[in-house]
Amino acid sequence: MSQTAAQSALFIAARLGRIWGDIPPNDMARLLFLAQSWHLLSNGEPLFKDVIYAGYQGPVIKGLGHLPDLPRFPAELIDLPGRAFLDGFCHTYAAADADSVRQQVSRTDGAWALTRKVSGDLTPIHHSLMAAAFRLMLLDHAETSRRKRIETTTAIVGQAQGDNIVAFRLA
């Protein structure tokens, strides 16, 4: 971990095919919150050194408001493990829209909401809480996917039974 949240933000914006100004600071703070949470869970250490605070409308990272608009972020400013992680993160979240990211971050059982509820606005969000909340989100996603697979399989089997398909074996 040698990069800052600002460097990570510029890297994410560039990897998502945007310049920094195209992504509102609140949305970028949410993406960075998810990236930090995911990195904490998978690697046991923070992705960047900046503190994430529980702001009124979402996570707050100081210094994200005034970053330069770079058409191409110099990736060498991020250490190699950080680059590899952020590439994977961007691949996963490239299809997500701002509303789905907002919903993930704003869960009532999530780190941001719990920190605000217990300690109030602009309290630093503890790393262990971020990792635990991200794990819970992944488990919820896995369970939802499992249920959807079961529903789809049941529907296909039901349709096949309803069509009264008979198979004949030719000698």
C-alpha positions as CSV (number, residue, x, y, z in Angstrom):
1,M,0.0,0.0,0.0
2,S,1.8,3.0,-1.2
3,Q,-0.9,4.9,-3.1
4,T,-3.4,7.4,-1.9
5,A,-7.1,7.4,-2.4
6,A,-6.7,10.2,-5.0
7,Q,-4.3,8.1,-7.0
8,S,-6.7,5.1,-6.8
9,A,-9.6,7.4,-7.9
10,L,-7.7,8.6,-10.9
11,F,-6.7,5.0,-11.8
12,I,-10.4,3.9,-11.5
13,A,-11.6,6.7,-13.6
14,A,-9.1,6.0,-16.3
15,R,-9.8,2.2,-16.3
16,L,-13.5,2.9,-16.6
17,G,-12.8,5.0,-19.7
18,R,-13.6,8.4,-18.0
19,I,-11.7,11.4,-16.9
20,W,-12.0,12.3,-13.2
21,G,-14.5,15.1,-13.8
22,D,-17.0,12.6,-15.3
23,I,-17.5,10.9,-12.0
24,P,-19.1,12.9,-9.2
25,P,-16.9,12.9,-6.1
26,N,-19.7,11.2,-4.0
27,D,-19.9,8.4,-6.5
28,M,-16.1,8.0,-6.6
29,A,-16.0,8.0,-2.8
30,R,-18.5,5.1,-2.8
31,L,-16.4,3.2,-5.4
32,L,-13.3,3.8,-3.3
33,F,-15.1,2.6,-0.2
34,L,-16.1,-0.6,-2.0
35,A,-12.5,-1.1,-3.3
36,Q,-11.0,-0.5,0.1
37,S,-13.5,-2.9,1.7
38,W,-12.9,-5.6,-0.9
39,H,-9.1,-5.2,-0.6
40,L,-9.3,-5.3,3.2
41,L,-11.3,-8.5,3.0
42,S,-9.2,-10.2,0.4
43,N,-5.7,-9.0,1.4
44,G,-6.0,-8.2,5.0
45,E,-4.6,-4.7,4.5
46,P,-5.8,-1.4,3.1
47,L,-5.5,-0.5,-0.6
48,F,-4.7,3.1,0.2
49,K,-3.7,5.0,3.3
50,D,-6.4,7.7,3.5
51,V,-9.1,7.5,6.1
52,I,-12.7,7.0,5.0
53,Y,-15.3,8.8,7.1
54,A,-19.0,8.1,7.6
55,G,-20.5,11.2,6.0
56,Y,-24.1,12.2,6.0
57,Q,-24.8,11.1,2.4
58,G,-22.1,8.4,2.1
59,P,-18.5,7.7,2.6
60,V,-16.2,10.8,2.7
61,I,-12.5,10.8,1.7
62,K,-10.8,14.2,2.1
63,G,-9.0,15.6,-0.9
64,L,-11.1,14.0,-3.6
65,G,-12.9,17.2,-4.7
66,H,-10.1,18.8,-6.7
67,L,-8.2,16.3,-8.8
68,P,-6.7,16.9,-12.2
69,D,-8.5,15.8,-15.4
70,L,-6.1,13.3,-16.9
71,P,-7.0,11.5,-20.1
72,R,-4.6,8.7,-19.2
73,F,-3.5,8.0,-15.7
74,P,0.1,7.0,-15.3
75,A,-0.4,3.5,-13.9
76,E,3.2,3.4,-12.7
77,L,2.1,5.7,-9.8
78,I,0.2,2.7,-8.3
79,D,2.3,-0.2,-7.0
80,L,2.0,-3.5,-9.0
81,P,-0.3,-5.4,-6.5
82,G,-2.5,-2.3,-6.2
83,R,-2.8,-2.1,-10.0
84,A,-3.7,-5.8,-10.4
85,F,-6.4,-5.4,-7.7
86,L,-7.8,-2.2,-9.2
87,D,-7.9,-3.8,-12.6
88,G,-10.0,-6.6,-11.2
89,F,-12.2,-4.2,-9.3
90,C,-12.8,-2.1,-12.4
91,H,-13.6,-5.2,-14.4
92,T,-16.2,-6.2,-11.8
93,Y,-17.8,-2.7,-11.4
94,A,-17.6,-1.5,-15.0
95,A,-21.2,-2.7,-15.5
96,A,-22.5,-1.2,-12.3
97,D,-24.4,2.1,-12.4
98,A,-24.2,4.8,-9.8
99,D,-27.5,3.7,-8.2
100,S,-26.5,0.1,-7.7
101,V,-23.2,1.2,-6.1
102,R,-25.2,3.6,-3.9
103,Q,-27.4,0.7,-2.8
104,Q,-24.4,-1.5,-2.0
105,V,-22.8,1.2,0.1
106,S,-26.0,2.3,1.8
107,R,-27.1,-1.0,3.2
108,T,-28.5,-0.6,6.7
109,D,-26.2,-3.4,7.9
110,G,-23.2,-2.0,6.1
111,A,-20.1,-0.3,7.5
112,W,-21.0,3.2,6.5
113,A,-24.6,3.1,8.0
114,L,-23.5,1.3,11.2
115,T,-20.6,3.7,11.8
116,R,-23.0,6.7,11.4
117,K,-25.6,5.1,13.7
118,V,-23.2,4.2,16.5
119,S,-20.7,7.1,16.3
120,G,-22.2,9.9,14.3
121,D,-21.2,11.8,11.2
122,L,-17.6,12.1,10.1
123,T,-16.4,9.3,12.2
124,P,-13.7,7.2,10.7
125,I,-15.0,3.8,9.5
126,H,-13.0,1.0,11.0
127,H,-11.2,-1.3,8.6
128,S,-12.5,-4.5,10.3
129,L,-16.0,-3.3,10.0
130,M,-15.5,-2.5,6.3
131,A,-14.1,-6.0,5.6
132,A,-16.9,-7.7,7.6
133,A,-19.7,-5.7,5.9
134,F,-18.2,-6.5,2.4
135,R,-18.1,-10.2,3.4
136,L,-21.8,-10.0,4.3
137,M,-22.6,-8.4,1.0
138,L,-20.8,-11.1,-0.9
139,L,-22.6,-13.8,1.1
140,D,-25.9,-12.1,0.3
141,H,-25.0,-12.0,-3.4
142,A,-24.1,-15.7,-3.4
143,E,-27.4,-16.6,-1.7
144,T,-29.4,-14.5,-4.2
145,S,-27.6,-16.1,-7.1
146,R,-28.2,-19.6,-5.6
147,R,-31.9,-18.9,-5.3
148,K,-32.1,-17.6,-8.8
149,R,-30.4,-20.7,-10.2
150,I,-32.9,-22.9,-8.3
151,E,-35.9,-20.9,-9.6
152,T,-34.6,-21.1,-13.1
153,T,-34.0,-24.8,-12.9
154,T,-37.4,-25.4,-11.4
155,A,-39.0,-23.4,-14.1
156,I,-37.2,-25.3,-16.9
157,V,-38.1,-28.7,-15.3
158,G,-41.7,-27.6,-14.9
159,Q,-41.9,-26.5,-18.5
160,A,-40.5,-29.7,-19.7
161,Q,-42.9,-31.7,-17.6
162,G,-45.8,-29.5,-18.8
163,D,-44.9,-30.1,-22.4
164,N,-45.3,-33.8,-21.7
165,I,-42.1,-34.6,-23.7
166,V,-41.8,-38.3,-24.5
167,A,-38.5,-39.7,-25.7
168,F,-38.2,-42.8,-27.8
169,R,-35.2,-45.0,-28.1
170,L,-34.5,-46.2,-31.6
171,A,-33.2,-49.8,-31.8
